[in-house]
Amino acid sequence: MATINQLVRKPRKRKVEKSDVPALQSCPQRRGVCTRVYTTT
């Protein structure tokens, strides 16, 4: 456990949340959720 003095000097950093699909970050069109997949015959 860090002492109070250590935390005052250098506060804890938050963990950076890593995305599951980094490829879709730059493409907002593909962010939707697929609600139905079907074929018409």
Gaussian input, Z-matrix of N, CA and C with variables (Angstrom, degrees):
# hf/3-21g

backbone

0 1
 N
 C     1     B1
 C     2     B2     1     A1
 N     3     B3     2     A2     1     D1
 C     4     B4     3     A3     2     D2
 C     5     B5     4     A4     3     D3
 N     6     B6     5     A5     4     D4
 C     7     B7     6     A6     5     D5
 C     8     B8     7     A7     6     D6
 N     9     B9     8     A8     7     D7
 C    10    B10     9     A9     8     D8
 C    11    B11    10    A10     9     D9
 N    12    B12    11    A11    10    D10
 C    13    B13    12    A12    11    D11
 C    14    B14    13    A13    12    D12
 N    15    B15    14    A14    13    D13
 C    16    B16    15    A15    14    D14
 C    17    B17    16    A16    15    D15
 N    18    B18    17    A17    16    D16
 C    19    B19    18    A18    17    D17
 C    20    B20    19    A19    18    D18
 N    21    B21    20    A20    19    D19
 C    22    B22    21    A21    20    D20
 C    23    B23    22    A22    21    D21
 N    24    B24    23    A23    22    D22
 C    25    B25    24    A24    23    D23
 C    26    B26    25    A25    24    D24
 N    27    B27    26    A26    25    D25
 C    28    B28    27    A27    26    D26
 C    29    B29    28    A28    27    D27
 N    30    B30    29    A29    28    D28
 C    31    B31    30    A30    29    D29
 C    32    B32    31    A31    30    D30
 N    33    B33    32    A32    31    D31
 C    34    B34    33    A33    32    D32
 C    35    B35    34    A34    33    D33
 N    36    B36    35    A35    34    D34
 C    37    B37    36    A36    35    D35
 C    38    B38    37    A37    36    D36
 N    39    B39    38    A38    37    D37
 C    40    B40    39    A39    38    D38
 C    41    B41    40    A40    39    D39
 N    42    B42    41    A41    40    D40
 C    43    B43    42    A42    41    D41
 C    44    B44    43    A43    42    D42
 N    45    B45    44    A44    43    D43
 C    46    B46    45    A45    44    D44
 C    47    B47    46    A46    45    D45
 N    48    B48    47    A47    46    D46
 C    49    B49    48    A48    47    D47
 C    50    B50    49    A49    48    D48
 N    51    B51    50    A50    49    D49
 C    52    B52    51    A51    50    D50
 C    53    B53    52    A52    51    D51
 N    54    B54    53    A53    52    D52
 C    55    B55    54    A54    53    D53
 C    56    B56    55    A55    54    D54
 N    57    B57    56    A56    55    D55
 C    58    B58    57    A57    56    D56
 C    59    B59    58    A58    57    D57
 N    60    B60    59    A59    58    D58
 C    61    B61    60    A60    59    D59
 C    62    B62    61    A61    60    D60
 N    63    B63    62    A62    61    D61
 C    64    B64    63    A63    62    D62
 C    65    B65    64    A64    63    D63
 N    66    B66    65    A65    64    D64
 C    67    B67    66    A66    65    D65
 C    68    B68    67    A67    66    D66
 N    69    B69    68    A68    67    D67
 C    70    B70    69    A69    68    D68
 C    71    B71    70    A70    69    D69
 N    72    B72    71    A71    70    D70
 C    73    B73    72    A72    71    D71
 C    74    B74    73    A73    72    D72
 N    75    B75    74    A74    73    D73
 C    76    B76    75    A75    74    D74
 C    77    B77    76    A76    75    D75
 N    78    B78    77    A77    76    D76
 C    79    B79    78    A78    77    D77
 C    80    B80    79    A79    78    D78
 N    81    B81    80    A80    79    D79
 C    82    B82    81    A81    80    D80
 C    83    B83    82    A82    81    D81
 N    84    B84    83    A83    82    D82
 C    85    B85    84    A84    83    D83
 C    86    B86    85    A85    84    D84
 N    87    B87    86    A86    85    D85
 C    88    B88    87    A87    86    D86
 C    89    B89    88    A88    87    D87
 N    90    B90    89    A89    88    D88
 C    91    B91    90    A90    89    D89
 C    92    B92    91    A91    90    D90
 N    93    B93    92    A92    91    D91
 C    94    B94    93    A93    92    D92
 C    95    B95    94    A94    93    D93
 N    96    B96    95    A95    94    D94
 C    97    B97    96    A96    95    D95
 C    98    B98    97    A97    96    D96
 N    99    B99    98    A98    97    D97
 C   100   B100    99    A99    98    D98
 C   101   B101   100   A100    99    D99
 N   102   B102   101   A101   100   D100
 C   103   B103   102   A102   101   D101
 C   104   B104   103   A103   102   D102
 N   105   B105   104   A104   103   D103
 C   106   B106   105   A105   104   D104
 C   107   B107   106   A106   105   D105
 N   108   B108   107   A107   106   D106
 C   109   B109   108   A108   107   D107
 C   110   B110   109   A109   108   D108
 N   111   B111   110   A110   109   D109
 C   112   B112   111   A111   110   D110
 C   113   B113   112   A112   111   D111
 N   114   B114   113   A113   112   D112
 C   115   B115   114   A114   113   D113
 C   116   B116   115   A115   114   D114
 N   117   B117   116   A116   115   D115
 C   118   B118   117   A117   116   D116
 C   119   B119   118   A118   117   D117
 N   120   B120   119   A119   118   D118
 C   121   B121   120   A120   119   D119
 C   122   B122   121   A121   120   D120

   B1=1.4636
   B2=1.5216
   B3=1.3235
   B4=1.4625
   B5=1.5306
   B6=1.3299
   B7=1.4582
   B8=1.5155
   B9=1.3197
   B10=1.4669
   B11=1.5304
   B12=1.3300
   B13=1.4551
   B14=1.5306
   B15=1.3102
   B16=1.4594
   B17=1.5294
   B18=1.3319
   B19=1.4637
   B20=1.5265
   B21=1.3357
   B22=1.4666
   B23=1.5219
   B24=1.3371
   B25=1.4642
   B26=1.5184
   B27=1.3236
   B28=1.4667
   B29=1.5178
   B30=1.3349
   B31=1.4718
   B32=1.5283
   B33=1.3245
   B34=1.4630
   B35=1.5244
   B36=1.3342
   B37=1.4644
   B38=1.5169
   B39=1.3324
   B40=1.4551
   B41=1.5257
   B42=1.3342
   B43=1.4549
   B44=1.5268
   B45=1.3305
   B46=1.4574
   B47=1.5237
   B48=1.3195
   B49=1.4511
   B50=1.5184
   B51=1.3230
   B52=1.4546
   B53=1.5253
   B54=1.3176
   B55=1.4564
   B56=1.5321
   B57=1.3239
   B58=1.4610
   B59=1.5224
   B60=1.3473
   B61=1.4624
   B62=1.5314
   B63=1.3376
   B64=1.4610
   B65=1.5317
   B66=1.3459
   B67=1.4567
   B68=1.5308
   B69=1.3476
   B70=1.4663
   B71=1.5350
   B72=1.3201
   B73=1.4617
   B74=1.5216
   B75=1.3388
   B76=1.4602
   B77=1.5203
   B78=1.3268
   B79=1.4611
   B80=1.5276
   B81=1.3415
   B82=1.4657
   B83=1.5312
   B84=1.3397
   B85=1.4666
   B86=1.5217
   B87=1.3227
   B88=1.4566
   B89=1.5160
   B90=1.3219
   B91=1.4490
   B92=1.5317
   B93=1.3096
   B94=1.4634
   B95=1.5107
   B96=1.3292
   B97=1.4570
   B98=1.5168
   B99=1.3270
   B100=1.4581
   B101=1.5273
   B102=1.3350
   B103=1.4596
   B104=1.5277
   B105=1.3450
   B106=1.4607
   B107=1.5204
   B108=1.3284
   B109=1.4639
   B110=1.5173
   B111=1.3083
   B112=1.4602
   B113=1.5161
   B114=1.3188
   B115=1.4607
   B116=1.5198
   B117=1.3126
   B118=1.4638
   B119=1.5184
   B120=1.3264
   B121=1.4628
   B122=1.5103
   A1=108.97
   A2=116.11
   A3=120.36
   A4=110.07
   A5=115.13
   A6=118.86
   A7=109.51
   A8=116.02
   A9=121.07
   A10=109.65
   A11=115.50
   A12=120.28
   A13=111.46
   A14=116.67
   A15=120.66
   A16=110.85
   A17=116.10
   A18=119.82
   A19=111.78
   A20=116.17
   A21=119.45
   A22=109.35
   A23=115.68
   A24=119.70
   A25=112.15
   A26=116.03
   A27=120.05
   A28=108.66
   A29=117.85
   A30=119.91
   A31=111.97
   A32=114.25
   A33=119.77
   A34=110.78
   A35=115.49
   A36=120.68
   A37=108.44
   A38=115.36
   A39=119.70
   A40=109.11
   A41=116.30
   A42=120.05
   A43=108.44
   A44=115.64
   A45=119.70
   A46=108.19
   A47=115.57
   A48=119.94
   A49=109.26
   A50=115.85
   A51=120.89
   A52=109.29
   A53=116.50
   A54=120.73
   A55=111.35
   A56=116.34
   A57=120.51
   A58=111.13
   A59=116.31
   A60=120.40
   A61=109.52
   A62=117.37
   A63=119.68
   A64=113.10
   A65=117.57
   A66=120.29
   A67=111.65
   A68=116.44
   A69=119.36
   A70=112.40
   A71=117.55
   A72=120.23
   A73=111.72
   A74=116.16
   A75=119.26
   A76=112.58
   A77=117.21
   A78=120.01
   A79=109.55
   A80=117.99
   A81=120.71
   A82=114.07
   A83=116.74
   A84=118.30
   A85=111.36
   A86=118.19
   A87=121.03
   A88=112.70
   A89=117.21
   A90=118.90
   A91=112.72
   A92=117.77
   A93=121.82
   A94=112.63
   A95=115.46
   A96=121.27
   A97=107.75
   A98=115.38
   A99=120.31
   A100=108.36
   A101=116.54
   A102=119.51
   A103=112.27
   A104=116.43
   A105=117.55
   A106=109.44
   A107=115.47
   A108=120.86
   A109=106.24
   A110=116.79
   A111=119.10
   A112=110.38
   A113=115.85
   A114=121.03
   A115=108.29
   A116=114.59
   A117=118.39
   A118=108.02
   A119=116.00
   A120=119.78
   A121=110.57
   D1=135.60
   D2=-179.64
   D3=-78.06
   D4=148.30
   D5=177.87
   D6=-79.38
   D7=164.22
   D8=-179.89
   D9=-59.63
   D10=-39.80
   D11=-178.79
   D12=-61.89
   D13=-41.69
   D14=179.54
   D15=-65.11
   D16=-39.95
   D17=-179.36
   D18=-69.73
   D19=-30.99
   D20=178.48
   D21=-69.17
   D22=-41.10
   D23=-179.28
   D24=-69.72
   D25=-44.85
   D26=-176.80
   D27=-138.68
   D28=96.95
   D29=-177.13
   D30=-66.50
   D31=160.75
   D32=-178.96
   D33=-67.42
   D34=144.19
   D35=178.50
   D36=-94.18
   D37=144.16
   D38=175.48
   D39=-78.86
   D40=147.35
   D41=176.99
   D42=-73.59
   D43=136.04
   D44=178.57
   D45=-80.85
   D46=126.09
   D47=-177.98
   D48=-78.00
   D49=125.41
   D50=-177.20
   D51=-94.94
   D52=132.86
   D53=-177.78
   D54=-74.72
   D55=147.41
   D56=177.63
   D57=-72.09
   D58=-32.19
   D59=-177.97
   D60=-125.66
   D61=81.57
   D62=-177.61
   D63=-64.95
   D64=-23.87
   D65=-177.94
   D66=-67.18
   D67=-26.12
   D68=-175.85
   D69=-88.53
   D70=-0.35
   D71=-177.58
   D72=-60.76
   D73=-41.19
   D74=-174.42
   D75=-92.18
   D76=7.23
   D77=-177.53
   D78=-128.23
   D79=88.43
   D80=-175.69
   D81=-65.01
   D82=-19.77
   D83=-178.35
   D84=-67.73
   D85=-27.28
   D86=-173.83
   D87=-94.96
   D88=16.13
   D89=-175.09
   D90=-88.33
   D91=-9.81
   D92=-176.17
   D93=-67.17
   D94=163.70
   D95=179.45
   D96=-101.57
   D97=130.42
   D98=-179.97
   D99=-76.33
   D100=117.92
   D101=-176.14
   D102=-96.59
   D103=-24.10
   D104=-176.57
   D105=-152.43
   D106=131.67
   D107=174.65
   D108=-121.28
   D109=121.08
   D110=-178.54
   D111=-151.48
   D112=162.75
   D113=176.07
   D114=-121.81
   D115=142.08
   D116=176.69
   D117=-104.23
   D118=136.63
   D119=-178.06
   D120=-117.41

